[in-house]
Amino acid sequence: MTERTVLTGARVVLPTGVAEGGRVTIEGDRIAEDAPREAKELDLTGHWIVPGFVDIHVHGGGGASFSAGSAEEALTAIRTHRAHGTTTIVASTVTGDLDDLARQAATLAELTEQGDLAGVHFEGPFISAHRCGAHQPELLRDPDPADVRKLVDAARGAARMMTLAPELPGGLESVRLLAEHGVIAAVGHTDSTYEATLEAIEAGATVATHLFNAMPSLLHRAPGPIAALLEDERVTVELINDGTHLHPAALQLAFHQAGADRVAFITDAMGAAGMSDGMYPLGPMRVEVKDGVARIADGPTAGSIAGSTLTLDTAFKRAVTIDRLPVEDAVRALSTTPARLLGLSDRIGTIEPGKDADLVVLDEAFGLVGVMRKGEWLVKPEVR
């Protein structure tokens, strides 16, 4: 008979709200119905139990990058983020040569087939040179649907999302192509207008890549993509809650307008996540991390913010202690909403019987003390 473990005494964040002194029963790799049967108990009184975090936009961690084209490096990044509570990961690439990106996608597809990843997100090269951020300008190209299809095919069914600038030639056709193939079309690194963004949404775009960043500002006579993406209920908006990418007021604006059911916190982390300051690669570029902030070290985009060094446990703690979001809203933004966006809400994203036993245990101050993935402790809580 499969071993049962019951986690007791914690505040458990359920789809219906917070259960004080709740019980979570684990049987094998799943959450089970609570039943009077012999089981090991772990008393987590004074702690919180929340669903495992889901990151739909992350480039690396632990000194490793998903763009390296190496399964070993990818697994290093995966292990780093799992240790910080991210039990489901979509690996993001960085703008590069199409053939290189196709090779990276093949490697990441294997890890997806093995269950280590939830898929691949292509960020670039089909983005605006005016808003390229930490992407090499000379490698950018217009989103020709044939090129878009090449990358989707290279991922062998693992392509989950592609960020592109819909105002570029071929942009709308590529959005339609992605939607037809079940790949999320995300608007980002764009110089799009309000009107052009509405067209992209009508064509099938459903995500705003790191809203506010790498796109025109919200102006009263030129609302640009931000207003279009916030106002449409079909769009989920990514936010990087690291205190560097967004002013707290911008985060509050997004939550007020879109609501927690349309916000997905992401890390956009590069290889320095979980590491100290220093020099790191990001695709073909060099990045300097100083005081935890990553910036391009040289070249025409030197000084641009190059992703983050964020992990989602830090984003969660910041959300509830600094941004003063309700814990339930933070759980939606870090787990429930991104799981639904990926089409995985039948397996992950909430604590319910039958779902994967992906859990994060937090102390009273919302510091991470435990991580369980598919019923296995990756970080076991040390409790008295």
TAQUIGI-V55188 format. One record per helix or strand. SS is the DSSP state (H for helix, E for strand). FROM is the first residue (numbers start at 0). LEN is the number of residues. If there is no record, write none. Layout:
BEGIN
ss=SS from=FROM len=LEN
ss=SS from=FROM len=LEN
END
This chain:
BEGIN
ss=E from=3 len=11
ss=E from=16 len=11
ss=E from=29 len=3
ss=E from=39 len=4
ss=E from=47 len=4
ss=E from=52 len=6
ss=E from=59 len=2
ss=E from=63 len=2
ss=H from=65 len=3
ss=H from=70 len=12
ss=E from=85 len=8
ss=H from=97 len=16
ss=E from=119 len=4
ss=H from=128 len=3
ss=H from=136 len=3
ss=H from=144 len=10
ss=E from=158 len=6
ss=H from=170 len=10
ss=E from=183 len=4
ss=H from=193 len=10
ss=E from=206 len=2
ss=H from=223 len=8
ss=E from=235 len=5
ss=H from=247 len=11
ss=H from=259 len=3
ss=E from=262 len=4
ss=E from=268 len=1
ss=E from=277 len=5
ss=E from=284 len=6
ss=E from=292 len=4
ss=E from=304 len=1
ss=E from=307 len=1
ss=H from=311 len=10
ss=H from=326 len=15
ss=E from=355 len=1
ss=E from=358 len=4
ss=E from=367 len=6
ss=E from=375 len=4
END
